[in-house]
Amino acid sequence: MGNLMNTFESSPYKKLDLHIHTPRSLCYSDMTVKPEQIVEAAIASGLDAIGITDHNTVEGVEDVRMVAGKEGLIVFPGIELTTRSGHFLAIFDIEASIIKLRELLDEVGIARSHWGDGVEQVSGEAEDVFKMVVEWGGVVIAAHIERWPSGFLETKEPRSAKMAIHASPFLSALEITVAQNREQWNNGQMRGYPKKYACIQGSDAHAPDEVGRRPFLVRMEKVGLGALKSAFANWDNAIAFPDQLYA
């Protein structure tokens, strides 16, 4: 731990929260919340970059991105996709076209009448959707993996299906909610789940006062999807939780 803390203290790192909703998610707490309030909350939390990841829609991204750009806050366009096997975050380049991402939603079978509805499931298997997201230039993160009923570990799917998802070459990171298990997931020490993974945490914010409540830190000179991918691949010296630096 000491070596990791020294590495981070002597290197640039950015504070991120990649799991933030807007009123475009039908389950949002207050539909009158404005993009300015979300951006203000992110800045107040000391965040350098956020992911806007509404349920099965990208319609909240552009308004937040426009406001954030004036404040120096970077926004990753994203989607929280609902599958039979759980929820997964698809994160894209900061310059990604919303028009193209709408086309992706069409491709995975989310009808426009169901945009924003976290109950609506994509068509097809989760692993096929992962592959499609990667082919469209994104990265896939398993959302709140231990949370019932939408974390993939807590769905009604058989254990063999959960193990297959964990082993997918198209899954890049795990968003964990039980921080004490981080080292076991990092090192492939969970029984039946031997693949080593980068672990992050996220706020899953459905209100401005929740933004930034569970950030993670990433070593990167410049915030971007390429740097994020690199950090996921080299998590042992590129990703930390705040308690590792400020304990």
C-alpha positions in Angstrom: 0.0 0.0 0.0 2.8 2.4 0.8 4.4 2.0 -2.6 1.1 2.6 -4.3 0.4 5.7 -2.2 3.9 7.1 -3.1 3.3 6.4 -6.8 0.1 8.4 -6.8 1.4 11.2 -4.7 4.3 11.7 -7.2 2.1 11.4 -10.3 -0.8 13.2 -11.8 -4.2 11.7 -11.1 -7.8 12.7 -11.9 -10.9 12.2 -9.8 -13.7 10.6 -11.6 -17.3 9.5 -11.1 -18.6 7.6 -14.2 -22.0 6.7 -12.9 -24.3 9.7 -12.9 -27.9 10.0 -14.0 -30.0 13.0 -15.1 -33.8 13.5 -15.2 -33.7 11.6 -18.5 -33.7 8.5 -16.4 -37.3 7.9 -15.5 -36.3 6.9 -11.9 -34.5 10.2 -11.2 -35.4 11.8 -7.9 -36.5 15.2 -9.1 -37.4 15.8 -12.8 -37.0 19.6 -12.3 -33.2 19.3 -11.8 -31.2 21.3 -14.4 -27.8 20.3 -16.0 -26.3 23.3 -14.2 -27.1 21.7 -10.8 -25.4 18.4 -11.8 -22.3 20.2 -13.0 -22.2 22.4 -9.9 -22.4 19.3 -7.7 -19.6 17.6 -9.7 -17.3 20.6 -9.3 -18.1 21.0 -5.6 -17.1 17.4 -5.2 -13.7 18.1 -6.8 -14.4 15.9 -9.8 -12.3 16.3 -13.0 -14.5 14.1 -15.1 -17.9 12.5 -15.0 -19.9 9.9 -16.9 -23.5 10.6 -17.8 -25.0 7.2 -17.8 -28.8 7.3 -17.9 -30.8 4.2 -18.2 -31.1 3.1 -21.8 -30.7 6.6 -23.2 -28.2 9.3 -24.1 -30.6 12.2 -24.2 -29.2 13.8 -21.0 -25.6 13.9 -22.3 -25.5 16.9 -24.6 -27.1 19.4 -22.2 -24.7 18.4 -19.4 -21.7 18.4 -21.8 -22.5 22.0 -22.9 -22.7 23.3 -19.4 -19.7 21.3 -18.2 -17.5 22.6 -21.1 -17.8 26.1 -19.8 -16.6 25.0 -16.4 -13.7 22.9 -17.4 -15.4 19.6 -16.4 -15.0 16.7 -18.8 -18.0 14.5 -19.6 -17.8 11.0 -20.9 -21.0 10.1 -22.8 -22.4 6.8 -21.5 -25.4 4.6 -21.1 -26.5 2.2 -18.3 -27.8 -0.7 -20.3 -30.2 -3.1 -18.8 -29.8 -6.8 -19.8 -31.3 -10.0 -18.5 -27.9 -10.5 -16.8 -27.8 -7.2 -15.0 -26.8 -3.5 -15.6 -23.7 -2.5 -17.4 -22.2 0.9 -18.1 -21.1 1.7 -21.7 -18.6 4.6 -21.7 -17.6 6.4 -24.8 -15.1 9.0 -26.0 -15.6 12.5 -24.8 -16.3 13.6 -28.4 -18.6 10.8 -29.2 -21.6 11.7 -31.4 -25.0 11.5 -29.6 -26.5 10.7 -33.0 -24.3 7.6 -33.3 -25.1 6.5 -29.8 -28.8 6.7 -30.5 -28.1 4.4 -33.4 -26.4 2.0 -31.0 -29.5 2.0 -28.8 -31.6 1.1 -31.9 -29.1 -1.7 -32.6 -29.4 -3.3 -29.1 -33.1 -3.2 -29.3 -34.1 -0.3 -27.0 -37.2 1.2 -28.6 -37.2 5.0 -28.5 -40.5 4.9 -26.5 -38.5 3.1 -23.7 -35.5 5.5 -23.6 -34.8 6.3 -20.0 -36.6 3.2 -18.6 -34.2 1.1 -16.6 -36.7 -1.8 -16.6 -36.6 -2.3 -20.3 -34.0 -4.9 -21.4 -31.8 -4.9 -24.5 -32.5 -7.7 -26.9 -30.0 -10.5 -27.0 -27.4 -11.7 -24.6 -25.3 -9.5 -22.4 -22.0 -10.7 -23.9 -23.1 -9.9 -27.4 -24.0 -6.4 -26.3 -20.6 -6.0 -24.7 -19.0 -6.9 -28.0 -21.2 -4.4 -29.9 -20.3 -1.6 -27.5 -16.6 -2.3 -27.9 -17.0 -2.4 -31.7 -18.7 1.0 -31.5 -15.6 2.3 -29.7 -16.7 2.1 -26.1 -15.7 0.3 -22.9 -18.0 -1.8 -20.7 -18.1 -1.7 -16.9 -20.2 -4.1 -14.9 -22.4 -1.8 -12.7 -22.8 -2.1 -8.9 -22.0 -5.8 -9.2 -23.0 -6.8 -5.7 -26.3 -4.9 -5.6 -29.6 -6.8 -5.7 -31.2 -7.3 -8.2 -29.4 -5.5 -11.0 -25.7 -6.2 -10.2 -24.7 -9.2 -12.4 -23.8 -11.2 -9.3 -27.2 -10.7 -7.8 -29.5 -11.5 -10.7 -31.5 -14.7 -11.1 -29.2 -16.0 -13.8 -27.4 -19.3 -13.1 -23.9 -19.1 -11.7 -22.5 -20.4 -15.0 -23.9 -17.4 -16.8 -22.4 -15.0 -14.2 -19.0 -16.7 -14.6 -19.2 -16.3 -18.4 -19.9 -12.6 -18.1 -17.0 -12.2 -15.7 -14.7 -14.0 -18.1 -15.8 -11.9 -21.2 -12.9 -10.3 -23.1 -15.2 -7.4 -23.8 -15.7 -6.4 -20.1 -13.1 -3.9 -18.9 -13.8 -3.2 -15.2 -16.0 -3.9 -12.3 -17.9 -1.2 -10.4 -17.9 -2.6 -6.8 -20.0 -1.5 -3.9 -18.2 -3.6 -1.2 -14.9 -1.8 -1.1 -13.2 -4.4 1.1 -13.4 -7.0 -1.7 -11.4 -4.8 -4.1 -8.2 -6.6 -3.7 -9.8 -10.0 -4.3 -11.4 -8.9 -7.5 -8.2 -7.2 -8.6 -6.2 -10.4 -8.1 -8.8 -12.9 -9.3 -9.2 -14.5 -5.9 -13.0 -14.7 -5.8 -14.0 -18.3 -6.0 -15.2 -19.1 -9.5 -14.1 -15.7 -10.9 -10.4 -16.0 -11.6 -10.0 -13.1 -14.1 -8.2 -10.1 -12.7 -10.0 -6.8 -13.0 -9.7 -3.1 -12.5 -12.2 -2.1 -9.8 -13.9 1.3 -9.7 -16.7 2.8 -7.6 -19.4 5.2 -8.7 -22.1 7.3 -7.1 -25.0 6.0 -9.2 -26.3 9.5 -8.5 -30.0 10.0 -9.0 -29.9 13.5 -7.4 -27.3 16.3 -7.4 -26.4 15.8 -3.7 -25.3 12.2 -4.6 -22.8 13.2 -7.3 -19.3 12.4 -6.4 -20.1 10.5 -3.2 -18.1 7.4 -4.4 -15.3 8.6 -6.7 -12.2 6.8 -7.8 -8.8 8.1 -8.9 -6.9 7.5 -12.2 -3.4 8.3 -13.1 -3.6 10.2 -16.4 -1.9 13.2 -17.9 -5.0 14.0 -20.0 -8.5 12.8 -19.5 -9.8 10.7 -22.3 -11.1 7.3 -23.2 -7.7 6.1 -24.4 -6.2 7.0 -21.0 -9.1 5.3 -19.2 -8.7 2.1 -21.2 -5.0 2.1 -20.4 -5.7 2.6 -16.7 -8.1 -0.3 -16.7 -5.5 -2.5 -18.3 -2.8 -1.4 -15.8 -5.0 -0.9 -12.8 -2.4 -1.9 -10.2 -0.5 1.3 -10.7 -3.1 3.5 -12.3 -6.3 3.2 -10.3 -6.9 3.9 -6.6 -9.8 4.7 -4.3 -9.5 7.9 -2.1 -8.9 5.9 1.0 -5.6 4.7 -0.4 -4.3 8.2 -0.7 -5.9 9.9 2.3 -6.0 7.2 4.9 
